[in-house]
Amino acid sequence: MAFVHGKSIFVLLNGFNITGYLNKIDAPYTADTAETSTFGQDNKTYIAGMKDATLSAEGLYDGSVDSVDQQLNTVLASSNTANTMMWFPAGNVLGGVGYGLSMIQTAYSVMGTKDDAVKISMAGHSNVGRERLKLIKILEAKTIDGSGTVNDNGASSANGGAAYLQVTTSSQDVDITVEHSSDNFAADTSLLATFSNLASVAATCVVKAATAITDILTVTATAALGITANQLNILLTTAGNDTLAVTKTDGTYTINIALAKTTAAKNTAANIQTAIQALGTVGGIDVSAFTCGAGGNWDTASIATGEAGAVFFSGGVSVVNRHERIAIIGTIKRYVRATYAFNGGAGATFAVALYRK
């Protein structure tokens, strides 16, 4: 027997390593039953129903950028449909057994008292049950193309399964695959799963003038910022004079654009782009390479705002904090490994796990 101490537990959620924030995790897997007892029986009888996997975790609060509070709070505020959780009782160990869930987060709580550290708790329901994983590529940095250590599963499986990916840091686009083989990759190498679209996507923000709904200004962040730029917002107002003013409020990640109230030529996309870039950073986020594009008659008609409040950037996606679960149909051969190929840059930190039914 090989018992495991709880201090070794390793937890990844949505591309974040949240191990250092948690001190308790519970992931029960249950099955419904329907009673089939009838007259004349001494004991109740049942038939099996649907299975249900849930997860709850507790830990300590940290409100820093990219910390546990930002991650768990953001999940509830977003579409919240496929949050990828992987956790391993024995730690970040190659071949280690753990559990995977693709879940809806159902709760996030922050709790504080006068005589203790501020604490957090979260809960979720899985849409795929609780899948027993094997960690085939530990969470570690890789900087050059290559393949991970081969994992021997002892035999093939004909029942399919799932591949899980968590990317915590990356400076570039990366292609990650899972390969399998019947002969330890001597002559037989087959593709089992491909994690696609692992590329950063630029966030954008669209604001409109009062003249027409088609008179818009589109501000585009640099792709490298990915999801980070989604924290920014633009507050478009009309100035009290005929001068374009672009300022910032770091505490709320706001780019303030006050349009010159008489001369639309002062409010062109090019002029606003220059002014935004001159801000340098907003809330610590680099805006020096943001671009602006005009739609409709923005450059010739925009002298009054058509917005009632701040408009947030959206659509930013990072290779950093990427996560994915891919269902696998059919046979999974005895030997498996992760492979990775980079498209320039300095590397990435990621983990890959495999579930075999």
Beta strands, then each sheet from edge to edge (+ up, - down):
strand 1: 10-13
strand 2: 16-17
strand 3: 22-26
strand 4: 29-35
strand 5: 46-60
strand 6: 83-88
strand 7: 97-111
strand 8: 119-126
strand 9: 131-142
strand 10: 146-147
strand 11: 151-152
strand 12: 161-170
strand 13: 174-181
strand 14: 190-195
strand 15: 204-208
strand 16: 216-220
strand 17: 233-238
strand 18: 245-249
strand 19: 254-259
strand 20: 281-282
strand 21: 285-286
strand 22: 291-295
strand 23: 311-312
strand 24: 322-328
strand 25: 335-342
strand 26: 348-356
sheet 1: 2+ 1- 6+ 7- 8+ 5- 3+
sheet 2: 2+ 1- 6+ 7- 9+ 26- 12+ 24-
sheet 3: 2+ 1- 6+ 7- 8+ 5- 4+
sheet 4: 10+ 25- 11+
sheet 5: 10+ 25- 13+ 14-
sheet 6: 15+ 16- 22+
sheet 7: 18+ 19- 17- 23+
sheet 8: 20+ 21-
end
